[in-house]
Amino acid sequence: MTRLPDYKAFKNNLNSTFTVRPDDGKAIDLELIEVKDLRQDTGQEQQPFSLIFMQKNKDVLLPQQMHELKHEKLGAFQILMVPITPEKDSFIYEVIFN
């Protein structure tokens, strides 16, 4: 696994596909649909940000837990994903870096 990408790396890959493989082994594609800067003070040492992913296939809802995401440019890394809003045709997940 590679180091966690930063805000700029995710921003540069907005609208691209990430793959997660849950315990059952079937790969699920997630689209990165939002990268949001959460910085409240420009003097902050680290840049807090959030990511929003959309899963169009509603066969499996990913639970709130650590998941390994894979991306063709950013590599593989573990992040805590939280399901936040079920939409009519998709599931939405949030990741926060602070």
C-alpha positions in Angstrom: 0.0 0.0 0.0 1.1 3.5 -0.7 1.1 6.6 1.5 -2.3 8.4 1.8 -2.8 10.9 -1.0 -3.3 14.6 0.0 -6.0 17.1 -0.9 -4.4 18.1 -4.1 -4.0 14.5 -5.3 -7.6 13.8 -4.7 -8.7 17.1 -6.2 -6.7 16.2 -9.4 -8.6 12.9 -9.6 -12.1 14.2 -9.0 -14.8 12.3 -11.0 -12.4 9.3 -11.4 -13.1 5.7 -10.3 -11.8 4.0 -7.2 -12.3 0.3 -6.5 -13.0 -1.3 -3.1 -13.2 -5.1 -2.5 -15.4 -5.9 0.5 -15.1 -9.2 2.4 -17.1 -11.1 -0.2 -14.4 -10.4 -2.7 -16.6 -8.8 -5.4 -15.1 -5.5 -6.6 -17.2 -2.3 -6.3 -16.5 0.8 -8.2 -16.9 4.2 -6.4 -16.8 7.6 -8.2 -15.1 10.5 -6.4 -17.8 13.2 -6.8 -16.6 15.8 -4.3 -13.4 17.0 -2.7 -14.0 19.7 -0.1 -11.5 21.9 1.8 -12.4 22.0 5.5 -9.7 24.4 6.5 -11.0 27.1 8.8 -7.7 28.8 9.4 -5.1 29.4 6.6 -2.4 28.9 9.2 -3.3 25.3 9.9 -0.3 23.0 9.4 -2.4 20.2 7.9 -5.2 20.7 5.4 -8.4 19.0 6.6 -10.7 17.9 3.8 -13.5 15.6 3.0 -14.2 13.2 0.1 -17.6 12.1 -1.2 -17.9 8.9 -3.1 -20.9 7.6 -5.1 -21.6 3.9 -5.6 -24.0 3.4 -8.5 -24.5 -0.3 -7.9 -26.8 -0.8 -4.9 -26.2 -4.5 -4.6 -24.0 -4.1 -1.4 -24.0 -1.3 1.1 -20.4 -0.9 2.4 -20.4 -0.8 6.2 -18.7 2.0 8.2 -15.2 0.6 8.6 -11.7 0.8 7.1 -11.7 -0.1 3.5 -8.8 -0.5 1.0 -9.4 1.7 -2.0 -7.4 1.2 -5.2 -6.9 3.9 -7.9 -5.0 3.6 -11.1 -2.9 6.8 -10.4 -3.0 7.0 -6.6 -2.4 3.4 -5.8 -3.9 1.4 -2.9 -4.6 2.8 0.6 -6.8 2.2 3.7 -9.4 4.8 4.7 -12.4 4.9 7.0 -15.5 5.2 4.9 -18.9 6.1 6.3 -22.2 5.6 4.4 -24.1 8.9 4.7 -27.0 9.1 2.3 -28.8 6.5 0.3 -30.0 8.0 -2.9 -32.6 6.5 -5.2 -30.1 4.8 -7.5 -26.9 5.0 -5.5 -25.1 4.9 -2.1 -23.1 7.9 -0.9 -20.0 7.6 1.4 -17.9 10.2 3.2 -14.3 10.2 4.2 -12.8 12.9 6.4 -9.1 13.8 6.7 -8.2 16.1 9.6 
